[in-house]
């Protein structure tokens, strides 16, 4: 795979081309931008099978999951932008507070030349989504997909090269050093999806040039199960969430708080749903129905956390099977987990779910509030007052009540983190805003 040294001349050349061309792109009309998005959508549709094959070659995911997350989700996001872009681009008029005959407005202008850095868990969906928003807002962009998914990066380059001139959008393939070389350049805005650890590196690089940043990170997303909640339905939702992409999603539930008298039912329900959805007649996991862990390093990391928890007194209540040969981890539920265990101190990013019990709701709330702010928070409760209490006394990027993932799937809501789980948000209109500068414009009436 190519390195930064191999591509240094091209990186400098294309960045210079985009810096020079950005003003023409910024001045483009809604119709021009929509035409580009229509072309991008058509290219993704035309290469749908190639996308599935590429992601399958990089990761062992169920084909249906790939088609939804890496094709249909992209197409839906692009169409939403096309349908609304003209309205989003209109200036917001403001009534002047002093001279009412003057005019004042907020104009949405492109940020300029943007860098979009993608993750490995959804290598195309989490790059083309931000790209569509960047194009809608009138920006130029350079994309760098993760080196862990070289086939996805290759098909991304094919699609981008078909749709855009390199002075507007370009893709660079290669190792981590290519991303590091790109981060040395004075981009106007950097959009990064990935770990909190790497997010700090990106933010430090952006600070050298005072570039704007949107950081979509992660963290330990908690689940609070309140008294009176439907534990059977909750167990089914959590089992499905942990099966999805092998638990490797930034908004995946990371640990659960449940009352002691609900724990057995939660464990039994989780086990029943895993057996129903993943286990064959011979008792073996259907590996075609769950993604493998992305690489050996992450497999060993997760195994180490589970081993540490068990050594310190946790019980494997469901699952626990780990196949090193093909990096498969069966959906696993741990009970008798304590905060001192490593599995409660870093994001798991695997189909492993620790369970803790509480006596009063405030105990669960205080635990969540005393930790880093997570990307997602899940509350299951029939009691609106208790739900509001959780909302009032905690903070997170987003919340779904009595379900999972819904705040992410609703494109009319902003999606993003807060503090250690990220900064900024996107999706739909909020993606357009993420790649736009809100420019204040005040117009005095000419003298008579």
N, C-alpha and C positions, 0 to 999 in steps of 0.2 A: 504494500500500500504506500502511496506517495506521502512525502513528509513536507514540512514547511520549507525546507531548503529547496526541494524540487519545485515548489510552487511559488517561491518568494517573488519572482518577477511578475507572475500572473496576478498574485494577490495585490501587489502595489499598482499594477496597471488597471485592474478592474476597479479597485477602490477609487483611483483618480478619475476614471471614466464616470463613475456614479456621482462623485462629488461635483463634477462639471455638469452632469445631466440633471441633477436633482431639481433645479429650478424649473425646467420644462415639465417634469413630472408633477411637481407641486402645483403648477398652474393648470393642470389638466382638468377637464370637466367631469361631471358625474358620468356622462355617457361614455367617455373615453375609458374611465376606470372600470365601469361595468363591462365594457367590451373585453377588457383584459381578464376580468373575473369569469366571464362566460367562456373564454378560451381556456382558462385554467381548469374550469369545471369539466369541459369537454375532454381535455387531455387526461384528467384523472379517471373519468369514465372509460375512455378508450384503453387506458393502461390498467384497468381494475384487476385483471387476471395477473398481470405482471407484478403489480403491487403485492397481491396475495402470495405469489410465488417467492418474491424477494423477502418478505417478512418471515415467511415460513422457513426459508433457507437460513435466516439469521436467528430465528427463535422457534421453538416448537410450541406453537400456539394452535388452538382449534381454529380451523379455517373460518368458521362462522364468526368468531370473535374478530379475526383479522378484517373480514369484509365489513363488519359493522364499524370498528374503530378507525380503520385506515382507509376506508373508501366511503361508505355511506355517511359517516359523521362529517368527513371533509366536504362532501357534496352538499349536505344539508346546511353547513355553516356558510359555504360560498353563496348558496341560493338566498339565505336569509339576508346576507349583505347586499346582494344584487337588488332584492325586493325593497330595501329600505335606504339605500345609500343616498339617493337624492334628498330625502328629508334630513338625514343625518348631516349632510354637508351644508345645509342652510344655516346662515348665521343666526344666533340667538339675539333678538333685539332687546335692549335694556332701556328703560325710561330714565333719562337724565334727572338727577336729583336737584340740579340748580337751574339750568337753562333748558326749559322744556321744549324749546324749538330746535335745540341741537339734536344730534343722533348719537346713539351709543350702541355698540353690539359686541358680541363675542364671536370671533371668527375662528373656525377650526382649520388650522394649517398643518401641513406635513412637518414631521420632525426633521426629515432630511435623509441621511443615509443610515440605515439600521442594520444591526447584526442580530440574527436569530440563531440561537444555539439549542439543539434539540436533545432529548433524552433517549434512552434505549427501550423504555417500556412500551411506548407508542411512537415509534420512530418517525412515521410520516404524519400521523394525525396531529401530533403536537408541534409540528413544524409548518405544515401547510395551513393549519388554522390561523396561527399568528401571521403567516405570509399573506393570507387573504385580507386580514385586517390592515396590514401595512400597505398593501396595494390600494385598498379602499381609501385610506387616508392620504394617498398621494406620495408615498415614500419610495426610495430605492432601497434594496435590501440584498445582503449577502447571507446565505444559509450555510450552516455547518451542522450536519447530522453526526451523531455519535459514531466513533470508530468501532463500537461493538456491533453495529448493524451495517456492514459495508454494502450488502446487496440492496438494502433500503436506500442508502445514500446514492447508489448508482442509479436506481430508477428515479429517485427525486431529481437528479441532475438531468436525466433524459427528459423528464416532463418539463422542468424549468427551461431547458434549452429550446424546447419546442415552442414554448409560450412567450418567452421574454427575450429581449436583447440583453446582452451581458452588462450594458451600461445602466440597466434598471434592476434586474434580478439575476443573481448568479449563485451557484452551489460550489463549495469546495469540499472535496473528499480528503480523507487522510487520517492520520493519527492525532493524538491529543496535542502535539506540538503545532499542528495547523490551527487549532482553536486558540492556542496561546499566542501565535503570531497575529491572528486576527484581533485579539484583545489588545494588542499594542497600538492599534490604529485608532484615530480620533473619530469614532462613530458618534452620531448624534443621539442614538438610543440603542440600548442592548436589551434584547428579550431572551431570557434564559429559563429553561425548565430543567430541573434536576435536583440534586441533593442540597441540603443546607450548607454542607461543607464546601462544595464547589461554588455555591451561590455567593459565599463570602469572597472567594477568589475573583469572581466576576465583578462583584460590587467594588472591590479594591481596584481592579483594572479600570473600571468605568470612572472611578474618582480621579484618576490621573488626567482625564480629559473633561471632567465634569459632565460626562454623558448621562442622560436619563436612563433609568433601568426599570424593567418589569421582571421581577424574580418570582417564578412559580416553583415553590419548593415543596416541603412536605411536613414531616413531624409525626408525632404519635396521636393519631385521631381517636378520641375516646368514644365509647358508647355507654350511656347511662340508661339502665332499665329501671323504670319507676314501679312502685307498687301498683298492682292492678293492670299492668300492661299484658298484652297477649304474648306470652312467652313462646308459644308454638310458632306464631307468625314471625317473631323476632329471630328465633333460631333458624328458620328457613331463609330469612333475608341475610343473616350473617354467613350462613353456609354458602349461599350463592355469591356473596361479595368476596369471600375468601377463595372461591373457585375461580372467579373472574381474573384472567391473566395470571393465575397462580398467586393471587394476593399482591401482585407487583403493580399497584396503582397508588398514586400519592394520596388519594382520598379513601383508601381502604381502611375499614375499622381496624385499629391497632391493639386495643384492649377493651375489656367490658367490665363495667360495674353492675352487679346484680345483687338483690337481697338474698340472704342465705336460704330462705324458704323457696326461692325461685331457681336456685342454681341447678338442682337435679333435673328439672324440666328443661332448662336451657341446654344442658349437656346432652340429654336424651334426644331433644329435638335436633340439635346440631348433628349428632351421630346419624340419626334417621335420614336426614336430608343428604348427608355425604354418601351414605350407602345407596340411597335412591338414585342420586345423580351421577355417581362416579364409580361405584363398586360393581363388578360383574358377578355372575353366578358363582364363579370360583373363589370369590373374595379378593380378587386382584383389582387394583386401581386401573381404570381405563385411562391410560396415559394420553390417548388422543383427545381426551376431553378436558385436559388441564395443562396449562403452559408449564414448561420446565423453568427452573431457576436460571437466570440469564447466563451465569458462568460459575466456574468452580469456586472462585473467591467468595462470591455471595452465598453459594451453597454452604461452604465451610463456615462462613460468618453466622448464618442462621442456625446451623447445626450446633455451633459452639454456644449460642445463646440458649438453645433448648437444653443442651447437656448441662450448662451452668445452672439453669433453673431446676432441673431434676436433682442435681447434686445438692442443691440448697433446700430441697423439700417439696418442690412442685410435683404434681401428679399429671401424667399424660392421660387425660380423661377420654379423648377421642384421637384416633390416628396415631401419629408418631412415626410412621414408616418413612424412611428416607433412602432413596436409591442413588448412591454416588455415581453409578455407572452412567446414568442419563440425567442426573441432576433433578430428579423428581422428588418433591416433598408432598406427601398426602395431607389434605386438610387436617389440621391438628388443633385440639383445644387443651389448654393447660389450666388446671385449677390449683388452689393453694399457692398462688403466686404472691410474692411480696415485693415492695418497691426497691429493695436492695438488689434484686436480681437484674442481670444485664438486659434481659428481655423487656424490662420496663424502663430502660434508660436510653434506648436508641430505637429508631424506627425499624420495624421488623422487615417489611417489604417481602413477605412470603405468606403462604397459607397457614400461618400459625396464629392462634388467638388466645392470649392469656385472659383469665377470668379472676376478678377480685370481688369480694362481697363487702357490703356496707350495712350498717344498722340504721343510719338516718341519711336522708337525701343530702343534707349539708356536708356529710363526710365525703361523699363523692364529689360534690361541687368544690369543696375546699381543695381536694387533691388535684382536680383539673386546673383550678385557678392558680395553684402554686407552681405549676410547671410551665414550660415554654408554650406559647399560644399555638395550637395545632391548626392545620389547614382545614380540617373538617371536624364537626362535632355532631354526634347522633344522639337524640333523646327519644326514648319510647315511653310515652305516658298518656293516660286518658285524662289527666288532670291539667287543665290549662294554666292554673295558678302555679303548679310545680314546673311546668315547661317555662313559664315566664321567669320563674326564680332562677332556673338554670341559665337562661339567656342573660338575665340582669347581672349575674355574679361570675360569669365566665367570658372569655373572648376567644374567637376562632375566625378563620377565614370565611367559613360558611357553616350553615347548620341545616340538617334535614331532621324533621320531627316525624316520628312514626314511619320511618323508611330509611333507605340508604341511597346515596349518590344523587338524589333528586335535585339538590341545589346546583350540582354540576350540570345535569342534563337540561335544566331550564335555561335556554340561551337568552332569555330576557332578564336574567339576573347576572350581576357581576360575579366572576369567578377569580379568586385570588387568595393569597395568604395575608398574614399580619405578623410583623416582626420576624421571628425565626422561621415562620412558615412562608414568608414571601413578602413582597411589596408590589403594589399595583394590582390591577385586575384586568380581565378581558372577557371575551365572548360577546357576540352580537354587537350592539351599540357600544358596549364598554371596551371591546377590542378596537373599534374605530377611535374611541377616545384615547386609549392607551398609546396609539401611534400618532396622536394629534397633539399639537400645542394649542391651548385655548388663548387666543390672542385678543387682548383688549383693544378696541378701536373706538375712538371718540372723534366725532366730526362736528366742528363748529359751523354754523351757518355763515355763509359769506356776508360781509358787510353790505348793507343796501347802498 
